[in-house]
Amino acid sequence: MVLKDFYSVTNTVEEDGLYTTTIKVNGKHEIYNGHFPSRPVTPGVVLMLLFKENAERILDRKLHLKRAENVKFAAVFDPNQCELLNLESKFEENGEFVSLKGIAKNENGIVLKINALYSVL
């Protein structure tokens, strides 16, 4: 985990190749001291990192982001309003590469959509 104590995984389920992981985000984490103190906003790059770390955990492999396409930030994620975030991930493995189609959602709807390609380290 790159950001120590930023989140904890509460559950992961798999159904027909779709992995849904629920994470609990720590709204008191130091990252929010600067982004932003009066209204915490999870940085987009951190949301993207959550997908990478989740893929590494599920696939039990170290990954390196090669390319991210169609990254759409649909809503602000404020962990003080809703600390739970669901990561829906579909993976396709092809030799040295893993492709991901992901959607991050909270109780209010979609937060992020991402298509990414990772190389296996």
Order of alpha helices (4+ residues) and beta strands (2+ residues): beta-beta-alpha-beta-beta-beta-beta
